[in-house]
Amino acid sequence: MTAPRSLQWRLSLWLGSGMALLWLATALVTMNNLRHELDAVFDSSLEETAQRILPLAVLEIIGREDDGIASQDMATLRTHDEYFTYVVRDDKGAVLLRSHGADDSVFPPFSQMGFASSPTHRLYFDAALQGTVTIAVAEPLAHRRAVGSKAFFGLMLAFGPLVLLSFLGVWVIVRLSMVPIRAFRSGIEQRGGGDLTPISAAALPSEIEPIAGALNSLLDRLRRTLEAERSFTASSAHELRTPVAAALAQTQRLISETTDASTLERATQIETALRRLARLSEKLMQLAKAEGGRLQAEQAVDVAPVLRMIVREMAKDGADRIELTLPPRPVMSRIDPDAFAILARNLIENALKHGAPDEAVRVILSEDGGLAVANAGEAVPPETLARLARPFERGDTHASGSGLGLAIANAIASGVGGSLTLVSPLPGQTSGFEAKFENSALKHPGKLEDAR
Amino acid sequence: MRILLIEDDTILGAAVRDQINADGHCVDWVTRLDAAADHARNAVYDLVLLDLMLPDGRGIGFLRNLRARGDTTPVIILSALDQVSDRIEGLDAGADDYMVKPFDLSELSSRLKAVARRYAGNPNPLIEIGDLQIDLAARSIRRNGKNVGLTAREWVLYEAFLQRPGQLMSKSQLEERLYSFNDDVDSNTIEVHVSRLRKKLGHGAIDTVRGVGYRLGTA
């Protein structure tokens, strides 16, 4: 049997066992004392009996008319069990008188007055008339043992239920003491990836309170780190985007103002390089966000409007072949809306860029927060499919691209505990491509998977 | 159109200003929010281009103040902030469009036009008046099937009439649309531009209401 892991059971078991052992020890000590007391009482009654009987026996023997009768058994009034038996003997050891149940073999010859023990009996000897008449009273030890056992069992009968009751009491008290700890535990469990608010340490035992304090300060540090990271990403985006925007805008002005053919050509090359730089830095920033923390929001939000906004913006940029399907109800999700936007944008961009140019790109948001983006086009071979989601991996394509889009989507999907699946060709068809994002965390908003 | 550009990056700001000028609009360019607030109080703008992170505060506050005052001037945000939350905040605060840096100047031009058209209540860029076919998006006018070449200034002036059909506009209103604060304006510039437009588009393209101003004609 393995030792129980739960504190509740450990405490109950050890405290209960400890208490039971103490009860038992107490019972044994009590029993021992009781036995001594009993012995004293029995000895005293043995002695008393001898001293009562001896004078009567002496009178009886002296009063005998015929000395020839060797011995005489005492008649009884009615039959009964005798605990005490006795014999009265003369100085030669001849029995003058015996109790009716007395067995001579039980009585050793008289040696001195007082108590003696044989293997089976406790004896008391006394003498009268200068030792010419002696008495031996015997009590079977079995009798004493029977009385002792009876007392012992009586004691046990009282202690047994007590031990059981104390087990139960210990269990109840331990369980009650565990209530704040359980509340603390469920507080931790309910903190999803995004919720970093402190956990209440109210009523926690003082041994656990430092843990709660440490955990809360850890959560606090984590939150500050993530916030710093977020604001760093945001401000580095700003710092990087603005000069690129300025260079690009000036280059475009140059292109529209110049009349010199060679200047125009160079400016156009600069513009192309700047666009590539802009795209790449954009993707790298997205990847940094995707691989950082903060992919889960503290509160569940409806992601349908986010998707709608992205599709509208992309349509404004000239991509009007997106077919968007949204469920009729809000799609509440714990995914950070910005992360979701980056994910959706990359999947849609990918489909627009690499799908058949004249066919629609179908974007479907499911009620459980999954997102499927499908496009027409030649099937992607399985070996290519397997490496598409790695950074800087590209399919067999001539379309320009950083090769980061699917890697970013993949990083976000796994960062929120979901998955990104690439399928090609489309099920039941010979062509087409589909990227499918599934978010398992969405199905249990506010709760981690039961991790017990 | 008269446009207020709020952008603290001088290289980017200059390029945007040049682009807008090349489109024939006039620009007041400021690099700080306090100057922007000053300008917005003292002049009527057809459009505001607003950066969000400025040395003396966040552009979103400026936008909220503008809307709180009941000012409905169209606002396009030009920002390096690309998060969904930033866009939602910007659009919710009353922006008409949100462009993330870096952007194409040509795209900026067409978004300016699109927003201005929507404000004029006619999102359709194709207008027909008499023998004129006007494409606001492409900035082209065909008269009897032949292209008419307008200079940028002439375009902006004619566009001002197109955006307010039937509405009288004084000479000073038109001057305000055409020139920024620090431009020198000759007293007869508007007359000169109007007469050139009439020459190119037909005499009936613009009506004169003597002593008051001008309005769009029926060509």
Interface residues (C-beta under 8 A of the other chain):
Chain A: A234 A237 H238 E239 L240 R241 T242 P243 V244 A245 A246 A247 L248 A249 Q250 Q252 R253 S256 E257 L274 A278 E282 V306 M309 I310 D317 P337 D338 F340 A341
Chain B: D9 I11 L12 A14 A15 V16 D18 Q19 A22 M53 A80 L81 D82 Q83 V84 S85 R87 I88 V100 K101 P102 F103 D104 L105 S106 E107
